[in-house]
Amino acid sequence: MSVERPPYRDIPRRWTINIGELGEFGLIARLTQDLTQGPEVEVGPGDDAAVVRAPDGRVVATSDLLVEGRHFRRDWSGPYDIGRKAAAQNLADVVAMGARPTALLVGFGAPAETPVDWAMDLMRGLREECALVGASVVGGDIVRAPVITLAVTALGDLAGRRPLLRSGAVPGDLVAVRGRLGWAAAGLELLLAGLGGPPELIDAHRRPQPPYEAGAEAVRLGATALLDVSDGLVQDLGHIASASGVRIELDSSALPVPMPGPDGVRLALTGGDDHAFAGTFPARTVLPASWRIVGRVVEGAGLTVDGDLYGPGGWDHFR
């Protein structure tokens, strides 16, 4: 269930203070006042840059942009959920490399009339999503912008392990997924249609729930490749097929679907933003029940669903 305050646009102006009135440095002080730092952080917010330990000697790094009107709408999602979503999609990318997330850097652009409480709830969402994996918000930047914009960079540590790449799949491997598929896309379609439920699907659009433990599990199970399903299962597994020089064959009847019927299958194959994990494993791997086998790796190229080539499917910002 989403945790948020009533829409700020409905609060009388005299009850709020906006970030233009507070100013850049006053806002920074407010946003960082409740941040706690994990053991990897030597220097957190307050200096020209943060200092984060990298015990492994290597740093896993990834970044994402979220732009109002493209990735979220403020009439659909509250600031707390937007913060959780922004953190989740970056933390999931670190986990997909087989690493443990350690730190987040957040660039925040907003109109001057944005209420300070809105920004505070956004930061609370970022902070609480990071807490799920033991990561810290260590710094970032604030700028005036015409719409809410978030630029998030996540860092992680491999603890001496090899990274899990997209290029490691070999013929004979099993293809398995961990987490929800198609739920966020189903929620988005409901919102676009002006419908209010089922609430669990709409909540999935507002705030993904990546199974963060999947990365460490995949490492222990000997995964040959792993990725975060952010743009749709077909499109993302297609990246593994291309990088590994193999063909992936999916069985639609094995997919975890958000609803029965062809729409459920379509959403599971092409819906993004759930941030499930999909990987390939040696054929003799005994996978726990949390992982669902949905296909196999064979010689060839491309990706098939039930024997037929499938594509394009999934999210592309410029398609």
FIKE-832967 format. One line per field, with one value per residue: x, y, z of N, C-alpha, C, O in turn; residue number from 0; residue in one letter. Coordinates in steps of 0.1 Angstrom, whole numbers, plus 5000, padded with zeros to 4 digits. Example, Ala and Ser with C-alpha at 12.3 -4.5 7.8 and 13.67 -1.06 7.14 Angstrom:
<recs>
npx	(5132,5128)
npy	(4943,4978)
npz	(5078,5071)
capx	(5123,5137)
capy	(4955,4989)
capz	(5078,5071)
cpx	(5132,5129)
cpy	(4967,5000)
cpz	(5078,5079)
opx	(5142,5134)
opy	(4967,5011)
opz	(5085,5080)
pos	(0,1)
code	(A,S)
</recs>
This chain:
<recs>
npx	(5009,5006,5023,5016,5011,4981,4974,4996,4988,4963,4965,4960,4978,4990,4997,5020,5055,5075,5102,5116,5113,5127,5152,5183,5205,5193,5173,5190,5201,5178,5170,5191,5192,5182,5196,5214,5246,5262,5286,5305,5308,5329,5330,5301,5272,5279,5305,5326,5325,5315,5330,5335,5341,5357,5360,5366,5382,5372,5345,5311,5290,5261,5235,5205,5178,5149,5121,5095,5063,5072,5084,5069,5039,5027,5001,4993,5012,5026,5052,5068,5065,5076,5102,5110,5107,5126,5150,5149,5151,5177,5192,5185,5199,5225,5225,5219,5243,5255,5264,5267,5247,5260,5259,5241,5239,5222,5207,5186,5161,5138,5107,5106,5083,5077,5065,5083,5078,5071,5095,5109,5094,5100,5128,5126,5115,5136,5156,5145,5141,5168,5176,5167,5186,5209,5223,5234,5223,5245,5250,5247,5230,5212,5189,5172,5144,5121,5103,5099,5128,5149,5182,5199,5226,5240,5261,5282,5295,5315,5327,5349,5340,5333,5318,5284,5276,5259,5269,5275,5259,5253,5247,5223,5219,5196,5168,5157,5134,5131,5108,5082,5064,5051,5033,5036,5033,5007,4994,5000,4985,4959,4958,4961,4937,4919,4911,4906,4916,4926,4940,4965,4979,4981,4996,5019,5029,5034,5053,5079,5089,5116,5131,5156,5174,5180,5203,5225,5217,5217,5245,5254,5242,5255,5250,5252,5246,5230,5203,5185,5151,5139,5129,5111,5106,5111,5126,5148,5159,5166,5189,5207,5208,5219,5244,5256,5257,5238,5207,5175,5149,5116,5089,5057,5037,5049,5054,5053,5024,5005,4978,4952,4950,4954,4962,4976,4998,5010,5016,5035,5055,5063,5061,5076,5095,5090,5112,5121,5143,5162,5178,5204,5213,5234,5225,5221,5215,5199,5172,5159,5124,5118,5127,5117,5116,5116,5124,5150,5184,5198,5217,5222,5205,5188,5154,5128,5093,5073,5082,5081,5095,5098,5091,5095,5095,5087,5101,5112,5128,5129,5114)
npy	(4988,5022,5049,5080,5116,5137,5151,5178,5200,5205,5217,5246,5276,5291,5273,5261,5260,5268,5255,5275,5296,5287,5283,5272,5262,5260,5241,5219,5215,5207,5184,5166,5163,5140,5119,5089,5073,5045,5018,5019,5045,5072,5100,5118,5137,5173,5181,5189,5166,5132,5105,5072,5040,5013,4983,4961,4970,4976,4994,4991,5009,5028,5046,5065,5084,5101,5117,5140,5134,5117,5094,5094,5106,5133,5135,5109,5096,5099,5118,5102,5076,5081,5086,5061,5045,5057,5051,5023,5014,5019,5007,4980,4976,4975,4952,4933,4929,4912,4925,4943,4970,5002,5030,5060,5087,5117,5137,5165,5182,5208,5228,5262,5266,5242,5225,5224,5202,5183,5177,5167,5144,5130,5125,5109,5086,5078,5073,5053,5032,5027,5017,4991,4976,4983,5005,5039,5074,5096,5121,5147,5169,5200,5218,5244,5236,5232,5210,5183,5165,5137,5126,5098,5081,5050,5031,5002,4972,4944,4926,4909,4891,4878,4899,4895,4891,4901,4885,4859,4836,4802,4776,4752,4761,4769,4792,4815,4833,4858,4873,4898,4900,4922,4935,4962,4974,4967,4981,5007,5007,5006,5031,5049,5043,5054,5040,5026,5003,4968,4976,4966,4963,4989,5001,4987,4999,5024,5020,4999,4965,4952,4920,4920,4902,4884,4888,4880,4854,4844,4845,4825,4803,4799,4813,4821,4844,4875,4899,4929,4932,4957,4969,4952,4917,4902,4921,4926,4900,4895,4911,4896,4873,4884,4895,4872,4856,4836,4818,4824,4805,4809,4798,4805,4795,4791,4814,4838,4856,4887,4885,4862,4849,4862,4889,4890,4874,4889,4913,4903,4895,4919,4941,4966,4979,4965,4955,4928,4899,4883,4854,4832,4798,4770,4738,4717,4729,4731,4749,4771,4774,4801,4810,4809,4787,4795,4791,4782,4781,4780,4770,4795,4825,4854,4856,4835,4829,4804,4790,4808,4837,4867,4900,4936,4940,4956,4984,5014,5044,5059,5048)
npz	(5000,4992,5007,5015,5016,5014,4981,4973,4959,4968,4993,5012,5002,5023,5042,5035,5026,4999,4979,4966,4983,5006,4996,4980,4997,5021,5015,5010,5035,5049,5035,5040,5067,5080,5071,5074,5075,5060,5068,5047,5040,5042,5041,5040,5029,5025,5020,4991,4977,4981,5000,4995,5006,4987,4991,4975,4955,4931,4916,4912,4891,4882,4864,4862,4847,4857,4846,4851,4838,4819,4832,4856,4870,4889,4896,4898,4914,4946,4963,4980,4970,4945,4951,4962,4939,4922,4935,4936,4909,4903,4923,4917,4893,4902,4918,4899,4887,4904,4927,4958,4967,4977,4979,4970,4947,4942,4918,4918,4902,4902,4900,4914,4929,4941,4969,5000,5018,4999,4987,5009,5015,4992,4995,5018,5007,4990,5009,5025,5007,5000,5025,5026,5014,5027,5018,5013,5010,4997,4987,4961,4939,4935,4916,4899,4878,4850,4853,4876,4880,4882,4887,4892,4906,4913,4934,4939,4955,4948,4964,4959,4941,4908,4883,4873,4840,4809,4789,4794,4789,4778,4753,4764,4789,4816,4816,4839,4861,4887,4907,4901,4870,4846,4863,4870,4844,4839,4859,4850,4826,4836,4849,4828,4815,4832,4854,4887,4899,4899,4931,4938,4915,4905,4926,4921,4898,4908,4928,4925,4935,4938,4941,4959,4970,4950,4935,4951,4955,4928,4923,4942,4931,4908,4884,4850,4835,4842,4846,4852,4849,4833,4810,4799,4796,4771,4756,4773,4779,4753,4751,4765,4748,4725,4734,4743,4721,4714,4712,4728,4741,4750,4771,4771,4788,4812,4824,4851,4855,4856,4855,4844,4810,4776,4778,4802,4796,4775,4789,4808,4791,4779,4795,4815,4844,4867,4877,4882,4882,4857,4846,4835,4839,4846,4832,4850,4874,4905,4912,4937,4949,4946,4922,4889,4862,4829,4803,4779,4768,4736,4707,4682,4673,4685,4699,4709,4715,4725,4703,4681,4666,4684,4686,4678,4714,4744,4762,4747,4746,4724,4704)
capx	(5000,5014,5023,5019,5002,4972,4981,5000,4981,4950,4967,4961,4991,4995,5001,5032,5066,5081,5117,5122,5114,5137,5166,5191,5212,5183,5168,5200,5202,5166,5170,5202,5193,5179,5204,5224,5256,5266,5300,5314,5309,5339,5325,5288,5269,5284,5317,5325,5322,5315,5341,5329,5351,5356,5369,5370,5391,5364,5332,5300,5283,5250,5228,5192,5171,5135,5116,5081,5056,5078,5085,5059,5030,5024,4987,4992,5022,5031,5067,5074,5066,5085,5116,5112,5109,5139,5161,5148,5155,5192,5197,5183,5209,5237,5222,5220,5257,5260,5271,5259,5247,5266,5257,5233,5240,5209,5205,5172,5157,5124,5103,5107,5071,5075,5065,5094,5074,5071,5109,5112,5088,5108,5140,5123,5113,5149,5163,5139,5144,5182,5178,5164,5199,5220,5230,5233,5223,5257,5252,5241,5229,5199,5189,5158,5140,5107,5096,5106,5137,5158,5193,5203,5237,5242,5274,5281,5308,5315,5333,5359,5333,5332,5305,5275,5274,5250,5276,5279,5250,5258,5237,5221,5215,5182,5164,5148,5131,5127,5101,5070,5065,5039,5024,5037,5027,4992,4989,5000,4974,4947,4958,4958,4923,4911,4905,4912,4920,4930,4950,4979,4986,4984,5007,5031,5034,5039,5065,5083,5094,5126,5136,5171,5182,5182,5217,5234,5213,5222,5259,5256,5237,5263,5244,5261,5243,5219,5200,5173,5140,5133,5122,5103,5113,5116,5136,5160,5165,5172,5202,5215,5210,5228,5257,5262,5257,5229,5192,5168,5136,5107,5077,5048,5029,5057,5056,5044,5016,4997,4964,4950,4946,4965,4968,4986,5010,5016,5023,5046,5066,5067,5059,5088,5094,5088,5126,5124,5156,5162,5192,5207,5219,5238,5214,5219,5213,5186,5168,5148,5111,5116,5131,5108,5122,5107,5129,5163,5194,5202,5225,5214,5204,5174,5146,5115,5082,5065,5087,5080,5103,5090,5097,5101,5086,5093,5101,5123,5124,5129,5106)
capy	(5000,5034,5058,5094,5126,5141,5159,5191,5210,5208,5223,5261,5281,5297,5262,5254,5268,5261,5254,5288,5305,5281,5285,5260,5256,5256,5228,5208,5212,5200,5170,5158,5163,5127,5108,5082,5067,5031,5017,5022,5060,5079,5113,5119,5151,5184,5185,5190,5152,5121,5095,5059,5029,5003,4972,4951,4977,4979,5000,4990,5022,5028,5058,5066,5096,5101,5130,5141,5133,5105,5082,5094,5118,5137,5132,5095,5091,5108,5120,5091,5065,5084,5084,5046,5040,5062,5044,5009,5010,5020,4996,4967,4974,4971,4939,4925,4927,4904,4933,4948,4984,5008,5044,5067,5101,5121,5150,5168,5194,5211,5242,5269,5266,5229,5225,5217,5189,5173,5173,5159,5130,5123,5121,5098,5074,5074,5068,5040,5021,5023,5010,4977,4969,4988,5016,5053,5085,5103,5134,5149,5183,5205,5228,5248,5230,5234,5199,5174,5156,5131,5119,5090,5072,5040,5025,4989,4965,4930,4918,4899,4882,4882,4905,4888,4899,4896,4878,4846,4824,4792,4766,4742,4768,4772,4806,4816,4847,4859,4886,4900,4905,4928,4941,4977,4977,4965,4993,5019,5007,5010,5045,5055,5041,5061,5030,5027,4991,4964,4985,4960,4966,5004,5002,4981,5010,5035,5016,4985,4957,4942,4910,4924,4891,4876,4889,4871,4840,4840,4842,4812,4792,4797,4820,4825,4857,4880,4913,4935,4934,4971,4973,4941,4904,4899,4930,4924,4887,4897,4916,4884,4865,4891,4896,4859,4849,4824,4820,4821,4800,4811,4791,4815,4789,4790,4828,4844,4866,4895,4882,4852,4852,4867,4902,4887,4869,4901,4922,4896,4895,4932,4952,4969,4987,4957,4952,4914,4896,4872,4849,4819,4789,4757,4729,4708,4737,4730,4763,4772,4778,4815,4812,4801,4783,4800,4788,4776,4787,4770,4776,4803,4839,4860,4851,4830,4826,4792,4786,4819,4849,4877,4913,4941,4941,4963,4999,5020,5058,5066,5040)
capz	(5000,4991,5019,5010,5021,5004,4971,4978,4952,4975,5005,5010,5000,5035,5051,5029,5022,4988,4979,4962,4995,5015,4990,4977,5008,5032,5011,5011,5049,5053,5029,5045,5081,5086,5065,5082,5066,5062,5071,5036,5037,5051,5041,5034,5024,5032,5013,4977,4972,4991,5000,4998,5005,4977,4996,4964,4946,4919,4919,4902,4890,4872,4866,4856,4848,4858,4842,4853,4826,4812,4841,4866,4870,4902,4900,4900,4924,4956,4963,4987,4960,4934,4957,4963,4925,4917,4942,4933,4896,4903,4932,4910,4883,4909,4923,4887,4885,4915,4937,4969,4966,4989,4979,4960,4945,4936,4913,4919,4896,4905,4900,4926,4937,4947,4984,5007,5023,4988,4985,5021,5013,4981,5001,5027,4999,4985,5020,5030,4997,5003,5038,5023,5010,5035,5010,5018,5001,5001,4981,4948,4935,4934,4906,4895,4866,4847,4858,4885,4873,4891,4881,4903,4904,4924,4935,4946,4958,4944,4975,4953,4931,4894,4879,4864,4828,4799,4778,4799,4787,4768,4750,4774,4802,4819,4818,4850,4865,4901,4909,4894,4856,4840,4872,4868,4831,4841,4867,4841,4816,4843,4852,4815,4812,4842,4863,4901,4905,4912,4937,4939,4902,4905,4935,4915,4889,4916,4936,4923,4947,4933,4950,4959,4974,4939,4930,4959,4952,4915,4924,4948,4923,4896,4872,4839,4831,4850,4844,4858,4839,4834,4798,4794,4796,4758,4752,4781,4776,4740,4753,4769,4736,4716,4740,4745,4708,4716,4711,4740,4738,4762,4771,4777,4798,4824,4829,4862,4849,4866,4854,4834,4797,4767,4782,4812,4789,4768,4799,4814,4781,4774,4805,4823,4856,4879,4882,4884,4877,4848,4845,4829,4849,4841,4831,4862,4886,4912,4916,4947,4944,4943,4908,4880,4849,4818,4790,4778,4759,4726,4697,4673,4676,4687,4710,4705,4725,4720,4690,4671,4668,4691,4687,4691,4725,4755,4762,4740,4747,4711,4694)
cpx	(5009,5012,5026,5009,4992,4979,4983,4992,4968,4952,4968,4975,4997,5000,5015,5042,5072,5096,5123,5123,5125,5151,5173,5197,5204,5177,5177,5201,5190,5166,5180,5201,5190,5187,5214,5233,5260,5281,5310,5316,5318,5335,5312,5285,5275,5297,5315,5322,5322,5327,5335,5340,5347,5365,5374,5380,5385,5351,5323,5292,5273,5243,5215,5186,5156,5130,5101,5074,5060,5078,5075,5051,5026,5010,4984,5001,5026,5046,5074,5076,5076,5100,5119,5115,5123,5151,5161,5154,5171,5198,5196,5194,5222,5236,5223,5234,5263,5267,5261,5259,5252,5261,5248,5237,5228,5210,5190,5169,5142,5120,5104,5095,5068,5075,5078,5090,5074,5085,5113,5107,5096,5121,5137,5121,5127,5156,5158,5141,5159,5184,5175,5176,5211,5229,5227,5231,5235,5259,5244,5241,5215,5199,5174,5156,5125,5098,5105,5115,5147,5169,5200,5215,5239,5255,5273,5295,5306,5321,5342,5353,5334,5318,5297,5271,5263,5256,5280,5271,5256,5247,5235,5216,5200,5180,5154,5146,5128,5121,5089,5072,5051,5030,5024,5031,5012,4987,4989,4988,4961,4946,4955,4943,4914,4905,4913,4917,4921,4941,4964,4986,4990,4996,5020,5037,5040,5052,5069,5089,5104,5130,5152,5180,5186,5196,5226,5230,5218,5237,5261,5252,5245,5258,5255,5258,5231,5216,5187,5163,5134,5125,5114,5112,5119,5127,5149,5167,5172,5186,5212,5218,5220,5242,5264,5263,5249,5215,5185,5154,5127,5095,5067,5039,5036,5058,5047,5037,5008,4983,4962,4947,4957,4971,4978,4999,5018,5023,5035,5058,5072,5067,5072,5085,5091,5102,5127,5138,5155,5176,5192,5216,5223,5226,5211,5216,5199,5182,5158,5135,5109,5120,5122,5115,5112,5112,5143,5171,5198,5211,5216,5215,5190,5167,5132,5106,5074,5069,5087,5089,5094,5097,5093,5091,5093,5094,5114,5120,5123,5121,5092)
cpy	(5012,5042,5072,5103,5130,5150,5173,5202,5214,5215,5239,5266,5286,5286,5257,5265,5261,5262,5267,5297,5300,5284,5271,5254,5253,5243,5217,5205,5204,5185,5161,5156,5149,5116,5102,5075,5054,5030,5020,5037,5066,5094,5114,5133,5162,5189,5186,5176,5143,5112,5082,5048,5019,4991,4963,4957,4980,4985,4997,5003,5021,5041,5058,5080,5093,5115,5130,5141,5122,5093,5082,5106,5121,5136,5118,5089,5102,5109,5108,5079,5068,5082,5069,5041,5044,5054,5029,5006,5011,5009,4982,4965,4970,4956,4929,4922,4917,4911,4937,4963,4991,5023,5049,5081,5106,5135,5154,5182,5196,5225,5249,5268,5252,5230,5218,5204,5179,5168,5164,5145,5123,5117,5109,5085,5069,5067,5055,5029,5017,5015,4995,4969,4974,4998,5029,5063,5094,5117,5136,5164,5187,5217,5232,5242,5232,5222,5191,5165,5150,5123,5111,5081,5063,5034,5012,4983,4950,4921,4906,4890,4887,4889,4895,4896,4893,4886,4864,4834,4815,4782,4755,4748,4769,4787,4807,4831,4846,4873,4886,4905,4910,4935,4957,4981,4976,4977,5006,5019,5010,5025,5053,5054,5048,5052,5030,5014,4980,4972,4979,4962,4980,5007,4997,4991,5021,5032,5001,4978,4947,4932,4911,4912,4882,4877,4879,4856,4835,4837,4828,4801,4790,4803,4823,4839,4862,4895,4916,4937,4947,4975,4963,4928,4901,4908,4928,4911,4887,4903,4905,4876,4871,4892,4883,4851,4836,4828,4816,4817,4801,4803,4800,4809,4789,4804,4831,4856,4874,4892,4871,4857,4859,4881,4900,4883,4881,4910,4916,4896,4909,4943,4954,4975,4979,4954,4938,4912,4883,4867,4836,4811,4776,4747,4721,4716,4734,4743,4762,4776,4792,4819,4803,4799,4787,4797,4782,4783,4776,4777,4784,4817,4843,4854,4846,4828,4815,4789,4797,4830,4860,4890,4922,4942,4947,4977,5003,5035,5065,5059,5045)
cpz	(5000,5004,5014,5017,5010,4993,4975,4971,4959,4988,5003,5010,5014,5044,5046,5027,5010,4988,4974,4974,5005,5009,4989,4989,5020,5028,5013,5026,5054,5048,5035,5060,5087,5080,5074,5072,5070,5065,5060,5034,5047,5052,5033,5029,5032,5027,4998,4970,4983,4990,5004,4996,4994,4981,4985,4955,4933,4924,4908,4902,4879,4874,4858,4857,4849,4856,4844,4839,4817,4820,4852,4864,4885,4906,4901,4911,4933,4957,4970,4977,4949,4939,4958,4949,4920,4923,4937,4919,4895,4911,4925,4900,4890,4913,4911,4883,4895,4926,4948,4968,4979,4990,4968,4959,4937,4931,4913,4913,4899,4903,4913,4935,4943,4962,4990,5012,5012,4986,4997,5020,5002,4987,5011,5019,4994,4997,5025,5020,4999,5015,5036,5020,5017,5027,5017,5007,5006,4996,4968,4945,4934,4924,4903,4881,4863,4852,4867,4877,4883,4883,4892,4898,4916,4923,4942,4947,4955,4954,4969,4943,4917,4891,4871,4852,4819,4789,4782,4795,4776,4765,4761,4788,4803,4819,4829,4854,4880,4903,4900,4880,4852,4850,4870,4855,4832,4848,4858,4831,4823,4846,4839,4811,4822,4852,4876,4906,4895,4918,4937,4926,4901,4914,4929,4905,4897,4923,4933,4936,4942,4944,4951,4963,4962,4934,4938,4956,4939,4916,4931,4940,4910,4884,4862,4834,4840,4845,4851,4847,4841,4822,4792,4792,4782,4754,4760,4779,4762,4740,4757,4756,4727,4722,4741,4731,4708,4712,4724,4736,4750,4760,4779,4788,4812,4831,4841,4856,4859,4865,4844,4820,4789,4771,4793,4806,4782,4778,4805,4804,4778,4784,4813,4836,4868,4886,4888,4879,4868,4846,4838,4838,4842,4842,4843,4875,4892,4918,4927,4941,4941,4929,4900,4866,4838,4804,4790,4768,4749,4716,4687,4677,4678,4699,4704,4717,4719,4706,4679,4676,4674,4691,4676,4702,4737,4753,4755,4740,4734,4700,4694)
opx	(5018,5002,5037,4998,4994,4990,4974,4991,4962,4942,4974,4983,5009,5008,5020,5040,5074,5102,5135,5133,5131,5160,5170,5196,5207,5174,5174,5201,5191,5163,5178,5210,5195,5184,5221,5229,5263,5288,5321,5325,5316,5336,5311,5295,5277,5301,5304,5316,5328,5333,5330,5346,5335,5375,5385,5387,5391,5346,5325,5289,5275,5243,5214,5189,5151,5133,5094,5078,5053,5074,5073,5055,5023,5006,4973,4997,5028,5053,5085,5086,5083,5108,5130,5124,5129,5160,5171,5161,5176,5208,5205,5198,5230,5245,5229,5236,5275,5275,5249,5269,5250,5260,5248,5238,5224,5212,5182,5175,5134,5129,5103,5096,5058,5085,5082,5098,5076,5087,5121,5113,5097,5124,5146,5126,5129,5162,5166,5142,5162,5193,5180,5177,5222,5240,5218,5237,5234,5269,5236,5250,5206,5208,5165,5164,5118,5086,5117,5110,5152,5166,5206,5214,5239,5260,5264,5304,5296,5319,5342,5360,5337,5309,5302,5265,5258,5248,5287,5275,5262,5238,5246,5211,5193,5189,5144,5154,5123,5127,5085,5082,5041,5020,5014,5024,5005,4976,4980,4982,4952,4936,4947,4938,4901,4895,4925,4921,4918,4951,4974,4999,5000,5004,5031,5049,5051,5061,5062,5092,5101,5131,5159,5191,5194,5201,5233,5239,5223,5242,5269,5257,5242,5261,5266,5267,5223,5225,5179,5166,5125,5117,5109,5123,5131,5138,5160,5179,5181,5195,5223,5230,5229,5252,5276,5269,5254,5211,5189,5147,5130,5090,5068,5035,5030,5064,5036,5043,5004,4975,4971,4943,4969,4982,4988,5010,5030,5034,5045,5070,5083,5073,5079,5073,5089,5103,5133,5145,5147,5185,5182,5225,5216,5219,5199,5215,5189,5188,5149,5134,5100,5117,5119,5119,5101,5106,5148,5166,5201,5213,5205,5224,5180,5173,5127,5110,5067,5061,5093,5090,5082,5109,5087,5079,5105,5090,5125,5109,5115,5122,5083)
opy	(5013,5043,5074,5099,5126,5156,5180,5213,5225,5218,5244,5261,5284,5289,5248,5277,5249,5270,5269,5305,5308,5286,5262,5242,5243,5235,5206,5193,5194,5176,5149,5148,5146,5104,5109,5071,5051,5040,5022,5041,5066,5100,5110,5141,5160,5201,5183,5176,5145,5112,5080,5048,5016,4989,4957,4949,4986,4982,5000,5008,5015,5047,5051,5087,5084,5125,5121,5148,5117,5082,5072,5116,5112,5135,5114,5080,5113,5100,5104,5073,5059,5078,5065,5033,5036,5051,5024,4996,5004,5003,4974,4954,4962,4948,4918,4912,4914,4906,4936,4969,4986,5028,5043,5088,5100,5145,5145,5192,5187,5234,5242,5269,5250,5236,5207,5194,5167,5156,5155,5135,5110,5106,5100,5075,5057,5057,5046,5017,5005,5006,4987,4957,4970,5000,5030,5061,5099,5123,5127,5171,5178,5225,5223,5242,5234,5225,5192,5158,5157,5116,5117,5074,5068,5032,5010,4987,4944,4908,4895,4882,4899,4885,4888,4906,4882,4879,4857,4822,4820,4780,4750,4742,4769,4795,4800,4839,4836,4883,4877,4912,4904,4941,4963,4992,4985,4982,5014,5030,5017,5031,5063,5063,5048,5056,5034,5014,4982,4976,4987,4963,4984,5015,5003,4992,5026,5040,4992,4985,4935,4936,4903,4911,4873,4867,4872,4847,4824,4827,4820,4790,4781,4798,4828,4845,4854,4902,4908,4944,4949,4984,4964,4929,4897,4903,4927,4911,4880,4899,4905,4871,4865,4889,4882,4840,4826,4839,4806,4824,4795,4801,4802,4816,4786,4805,4827,4865,4869,4896,4869,4869,4861,4883,4907,4887,4882,4914,4923,4897,4910,4954,4944,4976,4984,4952,4936,4920,4874,4876,4830,4816,4771,4747,4718,4710,4733,4748,4753,4781,4796,4829,4791,4809,4781,4800,4777,4791,4765,4789,4780,4822,4837,4847,4853,4826,4818,4785,4794,4834,4861,4891,4918,4943,4943,4983,4998,5039,5075,5062,5040)
opz	(5008,5010,5010,5022,4999,4996,4981,4977,4956,4995,4994,5018,5016,5054,5053,5026,5010,4996,4977,4975,5012,5017,4995,4992,5027,5037,5018,5030,5062,5055,5035,5065,5098,5082,5081,5061,5082,5064,5062,5026,5059,5062,5022,5026,5044,5029,4993,4959,4994,4979,5016,4985,4991,4976,4987,4948,4924,4935,4896,4913,4868,4885,4848,4867,4843,4863,4839,4830,4808,4816,4859,4857,4892,4918,4906,4918,4929,4951,4966,4977,4944,4931,4954,4947,4914,4915,4934,4918,4886,4907,4926,4898,4884,4911,4912,4875,4894,4934,4946,4969,4990,5001,4957,4970,4927,4939,4908,4918,4898,4904,4924,4947,4950,4968,4985,5012,5014,4985,4995,5023,5003,4985,5012,5023,4995,4995,5028,5024,4998,5015,5043,5022,5014,5031,5025,4997,5017,5000,4965,4948,4932,4925,4904,4872,4872,4854,4867,4868,4892,4874,4901,4888,4927,4912,4951,4940,4958,4953,4974,4937,4915,4897,4863,4853,4822,4782,4775,4798,4767,4774,4766,4796,4793,4823,4828,4852,4885,4899,4893,4877,4854,4845,4870,4855,4826,4845,4859,4829,4818,4844,4839,4804,4821,4859,4877,4918,4883,4911,4937,4926,4896,4911,4932,4903,4894,4924,4938,4945,4941,4956,4945,4959,4963,4929,4931,4956,4937,4909,4926,4940,4902,4873,4866,4828,4844,4842,4855,4837,4849,4823,4780,4788,4781,4749,4754,4779,4759,4732,4752,4754,4722,4714,4740,4731,4703,4710,4730,4728,4760,4749,4791,4797,4822,4842,4842,4851,4869,4875,4835,4819,4794,4769,4794,4811,4783,4776,4808,4808,4775,4782,4817,4840,4879,4898,4899,4873,4871,4843,4835,4845,4833,4851,4846,4886,4885,4928,4927,4930,4933,4924,4903,4860,4838,4794,4801,4760,4753,4717,4684,4683,4673,4708,4696,4728,4708,4698,4668,4687,4669,4696,4666,4699,4740,4743,4757,4734,4733,4688,4687)
pos	(0,1,2,3,4,5,6,7,8,9,10,11,12,13,14,15,16,17,18,19,20,21,22,23,24,25,26,27,28,29,30,31,32,33,34,35,36,37,38,39,40,41,42,43,44,45,46,47,48,49,50,51,52,53,54,55,56,57,58,59,60,61,62,63,64,65,66,67,68,69,70,71,72,73,74,75,76,77,78,79,80,81,82,83,84,85,86,87,88,89,90,91,92,93,94,95,96,97,98,99,100,101,102,103,104,105,106,107,108,109,110,111,112,113,114,115,116,117,118,119,120,121,122,123,124,125,126,127,128,129,130,131,132,133,134,135,136,137,138,139,140,141,142,143,144,145,146,147,148,149,150,151,152,153,154,155,156,157,158,159,160,161,162,163,164,165,166,167,168,169,170,171,172,173,174,175,176,177,178,179,180,181,182,183,184,185,186,187,188,189,190,191,192,193,194,195,196,197,198,199,200,201,202,203,204,205,206,207,208,209,210,211,212,213,214,215,216,217,218,219,220,221,222,223,224,225,226,227,228,229,230,231,232,233,234,235,236,237,238,239,240,241,242,243,244,245,246,247,248,249,250,251,252,253,254,255,256,257,258,259,260,261,262,263,264,265,266,267,268,269,270,271,272,273,274,275,276,277,278,279,280,281,282,283,284,285,286,287,288,289,290,291,292,293,294,295,296,297,298,299,300,301,302,303,304,305,306,307,308,309,310,311,312,313,314,315,316,317,318)
code	(M,S,V,E,R,P,P,Y,R,D,I,P,R,R,W,T,I,N,I,G,E,L,G,E,F,G,L,I,A,R,L,T,Q,D,L,T,Q,G,P,E,V,E,V,G,P,G,D,D,A,A,V,V,R,A,P,D,G,R,V,V,A,T,S,D,L,L,V,E,G,R,H,F,R,R,D,W,S,G,P,Y,D,I,G,R,K,A,A,A,Q,N,L,A,D,V,V,A,M,G,A,R,P,T,A,L,L,V,G,F,G,A,P,A,E,T,P,V,D,W,A,M,D,L,M,R,G,L,R,E,E,C,A,L,V,G,A,S,V,V,G,G,D,I,V,R,A,P,V,I,T,L,A,V,T,A,L,G,D,L,A,G,R,R,P,L,L,R,S,G,A,V,P,G,D,L,V,A,V,R,G,R,L,G,W,A,A,A,G,L,E,L,L,L,A,G,L,G,G,P,P,E,L,I,D,A,H,R,R,P,Q,P,P,Y,E,A,G,A,E,A,V,R,L,G,A,T,A,L,L,D,V,S,D,G,L,V,Q,D,L,G,H,I,A,S,A,S,G,V,R,I,E,L,D,S,S,A,L,P,V,P,M,P,G,P,D,G,V,R,L,A,L,T,G,G,D,D,H,A,F,A,G,T,F,P,A,R,T,V,L,P,A,S,W,R,I,V,G,R,V,V,E,G,A,G,L,T,V,D,G,D,L,Y,G,P,G,G,W,D,H,F,R)
</recs>
